[in-house]
Each structure stands twice: as structure tokens, then as C-alpha cells.
Amino acid sequence: MSRRLGVLGGTFDPIHYGHLVAAQETHYQLELERVLLVPVGQPPHKLNEPLSPAEHRVRMIELAIEGRPQFALSRVDVDRPGPQYTADTLALLREEWGPDTRLFFIAGSDSLADILHWRAPRQIVREAELAVVRRPGGKVDVDRLARELPGLRDRLHWVQMPLLDISSTGLQARVRQGRPISFFLPPAVEAYILEQGLYR
């Protein structure tokens, strides 16, 4: 039987319960062996935005998933020069895990709606199946996407999850404003942010 791996990429600046619930629900609903959390080194769509150093973001992921064997950290992006594109990341993971592994790329419905503007969308659909988490306002014209991306329908899986209106940028703002961030992210991640003076 082939191995089934989820792939959840992002800046994770910081990682929070929205990320973790999406990973957990995909793991459970699609019966995955594991979900790889893949922090991007330099996201192409945020070249001019400030980003915490990769090692801080990696450490926060490690703290968030400690003791959770269904999750694993992948450094495939942070250990290579950027900017990093999803199509290349998936190709490298395919090389690492072998041709028999089924990769499930986890994305929000808002990202799926925009996928034709990503680099090499056809390659993304070839390399991985899409595990799409429904987001409010993320209306997707699947018919139009399927015309542009052959085979998309057979490789599309919808993942249901509760609405958690949490964003990394919102948490950064809360830290700057001196507002509490408890209950938005794991306690160990909160402690790390405060200890390291991140987002101040």
C-alpha cells in the first residue's frame, strides 16, 4: 500500500491553531500517515514583507508539534536558496519520498481559487493531490479550473474544518500592541515568542 503524506506549507510566522487544526483535520479525514509542515524560506509573493529568520520559525514549529507523531517538520525549503515555489517544493518532496508516495498538498479554498496565477500550476496538480480546506469567502469555480488543469477533479479532496479566524499577521499585531495571544497558539510557542522578543 502506498504511503500517504500531507504537505502544509507557509511562513508559520508564527504557527498557530488555525494551521494545526487544518493539518489535524486533513490527517484524519484523508487517513494520512503524516502531515509535513514545510516552512518557506523566502515566499515569492512576500519578497518585500518582513519575515522572522527561518530558524525562529522552524523552532516554533518544533515546539508546536512536539509529541505529535502525526506531524513532522520538513526543511526542504529553508535549506535551499529562495524564493521557493510550491511546484519545486513538491518535486523535491517527491524525490525524497519516492514515486509510490501519494502527496496531498493542503491549501485553503482561497488559494485554490488563485492557483492559475501560481508558477507551474499543472506541475503542482501532477505532483500532488489537493486537500482543500474550505474558507469563508473562498469561492472556487472548479469547472473553470478543471478546464485549465487536466485531471484536477480526480485529484481534489475537500476537507471540512471549524472556522478559526486566526492569522499570523494578526498575532504579530497583538504582540506589538501588548495584547494577549494565549489560546491562539500552543503555550510553548507563546513562551518562545515572549522569550525571544519576536514581533516587538
Protein Blocks (a to p, Z undefined) as FASTA:
>chain_A
ZZdddddddjkpacdfklmmmmmmmmmmnopabdcddddfbdfklmmbccddfklmmmmm
mmmmgoiakbccdfklmmpccdddfklmmmmmmmmnopkbccdddddfklmmmmmmpghk
llmmmmpccdddddehiacdfklmmmmmghklmmcccdddddddddfklmmmmmmnopaf
ehkacfklmmmmmmnopaZZ
